[in-house]
Amino acid sequence: MNVRPKIQLVTLLLLATSQWGRAQQAHVNLDWNPQKNAQHLVPFGANLISPDVADDRRITFRLKAPDARQVALAPGPLLLALAAKDPIPFQKGEDGVWSLTVGPVKPDIYVYKLLIDGVAVADPNNTLTSFADQPGYSNLVVHGEGPAYYDAKPVPHGAVTRHIYHSDVLKGERELFVYAPPGYTPKKNYPVLYLMGGSGELASGWMFDGRANFIADNLLTEGKMVPMLIVMPNNQVVHRSDPNHTELTFKLLEEELKKHIIPFVDKTYSTRADRTGRALAGLSMGGRHTQFIGLTNLNLFSSFGILSAGDLETERVSAAFLNDPAANQKVAYLLVGQGTGEVETIGKRAVALHEALQNHKIKHDYYVGGDGAHDWGTWRHLLYYKLLPNLWRKP
């Protein structure tokens, strides 16, 4: 009998809507407004309050760097939200403190960096710094009138478990995270979504930056999704800067999924251990993994989410799938989605995939939305509004 594991179990029971003044990066509760300056207290280990988010959604950044010659807000998702094309310079005060006030911007979580004398760095006063497969960056939480769809709310919460396993394929110890919905019981068999990150993410990315567990909690409470297991593996299988990355990554990850990840999940949890109970999805590189591995393994998966990904040569590289006369019978749900801010750039790959699917009359859900670009603002939006509600949809 499959039993729910108890080792390294993180049960996320919380009250996140507390209105009183525990904000400004206090890390007491999982606040929806963690960078609101409620008590005028400097974050632990910092020397200034930065960022400082006001209720009118204007943001003030501060940096004490008396010897710096130039400080600016670096290009990235926040600049896109501000409709700025170039770095935005800070102003230096007589006390050596550089400051910048911008906005207002739409409530969301934005990734940003500072440019200090031309070097891009995380904000040294911001304790919301992400851990990923890339140099560190800071998160800016612009709050609205209350918790957002990706915030922790006072609802029933699922549990996220970190598992460590040995891989004979990759010759080492690896990790994956599994979200089990509230009320999980081994007496029931659950469908499983295998959800992967991009070139810059690790296994924890969908949980910390993507807020996948909170999004699932909220959707379940709203009655908008089917209870499911969400498996978040590490789809980094070869150094991203390896010159042979493209030719190695798909084969290695496919082998890892078949030999280790799927068998481990089916053995450890109570799952629907057949193709109709499995979905594969991912963002950017994970979306390409979904296209190149998932759509060629219809004996393993029946639903797919290709987020901010695709291929300009889809007609060639996915010819077997596109020309399968039974493709529409084999695929239960196929999402091709991207953000409004990436359609004309990296998003052309998703457009090419969408057009190829159209040409071959393969049913799919093509969606552009969320106001973001190639960033977590887009991927959280796609997860909440499109992917999770449409998997194993209720009759």
N, C-alpha and C positions, 0 to 999 in steps of 0.2 A: 504493500500500500504506500502511495506517495504521501509523505508528511511534510508539512511546511517547516523549513529550516528555522532554527532559532539563533544560530551563530551570526554575529555581526548584524543583528536586526535593529533597524532604526524605525521606531514607531512614531509617526509625526502627529501627536495629539497636542493641540494648541488652541489658544484664543488669540486670533490675529487682529481683531478689530478694536482693540483697546484705543480709546481716543485720548487718553491723558498723556502727559508729556514725556513718554519714553521714546523719543525719536532721536534724530541726528546721530545715527550710527551707534546707538547704545547697545545693540545686540542682546537686549533683554528678552524681547518677544520677536516673532517673525512679523515685524511691522510692515504694513502696506505703504507707509510713508517714512521710511527709515532716514531720509536725508532732509526732513523738515526740521528747521532750527527752532525747536520748542523750548529748550532750556538754556541755550547759549553755552553749552558745554563742549569743549574741544574733545574730539574722539581720542581714545586712549592711544598713546604713542605718536600722536600728531602734534603739530604746533599751531595749527589754524583750523577753522571750520571750512571745509571744502569737500564736496560741493554743498551749497546752501540753497535749498529749494523752497521757494515761497509758495503760498497758496494760489497766487496768480500765475503759477507755472513759469516764473522767471527764475533763472539759476545764476548764482554767483560762485565763481571759482576763485580761489586764493592760493598763492604760493609764496613762501618766504625764501627768496633767493637773491640776496643783495649783490652777489657777484655775477649774476647772469646778465647777459647782454640783450637777450631777446626771449620772450615767452609767448607762446600762442597755443590756441586750441587746434589740435591736429585734424587732418581730414579723416572722415569716417562717418558712421551712421548719424551722429549728432549734428554734424555739419549739413548732412542731407536734410534733416528735420528743420534746420534753420535756413534752408535754401541758400546756403553759402558754398561757393566753389573753392575758395582759398582759405588757408588757415586764418583764424581770427586772432589778432594780437591782443595781449594783455597790456594794461597800463601799470607802470611802476610808481609806487609811492615813495615818499622821502624816507620811510621806515624800512625800505627794502622789500616790501610786500607787493607782489604783482597781483592784479585783480582783473576780472572780466565778468560782466553781467550780460546775459543773453536771454532770448525768449520773448514771449512765452512759446512753449512747445507743447504738442499734444502729449497727454499722459502716456507713458510707456517706460520701458527700461532701455537705456541707450548705452552702447559701448563707446568709450572715448579714451584718448591719450593726450598728453601735453607735449608740446615741442619746446624743449629748453635748449637754446643755442643750437637748434637744428636736430637735436636728438629726441626721438619719440620715446616717452616714458609714461608709466602709470602715474596717476595723481598720488603723490606721497602722503597726502592727508586723508585719502579716501580708503576706508577699511573694506569696502565692497570691491575686492579685486579678484578677478577670476583666475582659475587654474586650468590650463588647457595645453594643447600641443602647439603652443606658440608663445612668444614673450608675453608677459603679463599685461593686462589692460584693466581699466577701471569701469565700473558700472554706475550709471546715473539713473536713479529712480525718480521719475517725475510723477507725483501722485495726482489723482483726481479727487472726487468727493468722497471716495470710499474704496474698498478693495476692488481690484480689477479681476478679470477672469483668470489671471495667472497667479493671483495672490492666495496665500493661506487664509481660509475663512473658517468660522466656527461650524464646520460640517463634519460628517464622519470622514476619517482619513484612512487611506490605505497605508501599507508599510513598504519601505524600500530596503532591500537587503543587498549587501555587497558580498559577492561570492568570488573566491579565489580558486582557480583551477589550473592544472598543469596541461600544457598543450604540446603534444608530440609533433604537431604540424609546425609550430613556431619555436619549439625547443626552449620553453620557459614558462614562468608563472604568469598568468593573466587574470584579468578581472572582468566581471560584468555585474550590472545592477538589475534587480528585478522588482518591479512594482506589482504588489498584490492588492487587489481592491478591498475596501472595507468589507468585513464579513467573509473573507476568503475561507473556504472549507475544502478539505480533501475529498469530501463526499460529492463534490460537483466537478465536472470537467470544464475548464476555461479555455476560450480561444486565446491565442498568443500573438501579440504584435512584436516583431523584432525591429527595433528602432535605432538607427545608426546616425552617427555624426558626420562631420565633414573633415576636410584636410586639417583644420586647426583644432579639432575637438578630441576629447578622450571619452571614456565610457561614462563619466560623470556629467558630461556637458548637457545632455538632455534633462538631467535632474536639476542642476544648479542654474544654468543659463536658460534652459528651455522650460523650466518649471513644469515638466511633464506630469509629475505626480500631483501637484496642486490642480493643474488643469483637469486631470482625470477625476480627482475628488469632486471638483465643482460640476463637471459635466454629469457625473453619476448622480449627484444630489439634484441636479436639474432634470434628471430623467432623459438626458440627451445622448447617452451612449450605453453600450452593452458592457457589463462587467467583464473585464479581460485582464490578463497578465501583460505587462509591458516589459520586455527584455531589452536592456540597453547595453550591448556589448562594446568592446573596444574594436573598432574596425580599422585601426592602424595596424597593419600587418607587415609593413616594410617602411623604412625611413622615407618620409615624404619627399626628401630632397635626393633620394637615390635616382640616378639617371635611368634605371630600369623600373621605376615605380609603376608605370602604367601597365607594362607587360606582366608584372609580378602580382600586383595587388588583387586582381579579380580571381585568379586561380587560387591564391593562398587563402583569401577570405572564404571562397566557396568551400574549400577543403575544411577550413576551421569551422564553418557553420555545420557542415555535414558530419564531421568526426567528433566535434567537441561541444559546440554551443547548443545545438538543438537536442542531441542526446542527453546532455546535462540537464537542460530545462525539463524535458519530458520525464526524466528519472526523478528529479527533485520536487517537481510540482505536479498537481493534478491538471493535466492539459487535455485538450482535444488533439490527440497526436496523429493528425492526418492533414492533408493539404487544405481541406476546407476550414480547418481551425487555425491556420497559420497565415499571417500577413508579414510582409517585409517592406520597410520604408526607411528613408534616410534623406538627409539634406546635403546638397552640394556633392562632395565625393561619395557620401552615403547614398545619394540619389542615383549616382552612376553605378554604384554597387548594386542597387536595387534593379536598375535596368539590365545590367549585363549579367547578373547572377540570378535574380529573381525570375525574370521573364524567360530564362532558359531552363528553369527548374520548376515547371508547373506541376510536377509530381510532388513538390514540397510545399508550395505556396499557392494561394488562390486570390489574394488581395495585395495591392501594392500602392505605395505612396512615393512618388518621385518629386522631391521638393527642390526647387532651384537647381535643376539638373536636366540632363538630356545629352544629346550628341548631334552635332551639325551633320553627321553622316549616318543618321538613324536608319535610313533606308537600307544601308549596306550592313552596318554592324548588328542590327536587330532584324535582319531579313527573315530568319527562321520563324521568329515569333509573328512578324507582320504578315507572313504568308501562310500561317497555320489556319486552315479553314475552320478549325474548332476553337480558335482563340476566344471568341466571345462566350462560348460555353464553359471554357476553363477558368476564365477570370470573373470573379465575383465583383470586385471593385478595383478601379485603377484611377488614381489621382495624379495629375500633372499640375503642379502649382508653383507659383512664384510671387514675389512682391512687386508692387507697382513701380518701385524705383530701380528695378534691375532688368526690365523687359528689353531695353535698348542696348544693354551691355552684355553681361554674362548670361542674361536671360534668353538670348537668342537660341541657346541650346534647347531650352524647354519649348520654345516656339517650334523649332525643327521637329522635336519629338511629337508634339501635339499635331502638327500638320501631317506627319507620317502616319500617325494613328488614324487621323481623319481620312487620308487617302486610301487606307486599307479597311475603312469602315469598322474599326475596332472601337467598341464603346469605352468611353473614358470620361472623366470629369476634369475639364481644364478650367483653372481658376487663377485669376490675378487679383490680388488685393492685399490689404494690410498696411499700405502707406510706407512700408519699409523697402529696403534693397536686399543685398545679399548679407543678411544679418539676422540676429535672433528675434528682432521685432517681427520679421516676416515669418519665421519658422514657428514661433509661438502661435501666431495668428492662424497659420495653416493647420496646426495641430488641433486647435480649439474649434475653429469654424468649419473645417472640412474633413480632416482625416479621421479623428476619433469618432465623430458622430455618424460617419458613413460605413464604418467597419461592422460587419455582422449586424446590420441594422435590423431593428425589431420589425416584424411584419405589421 
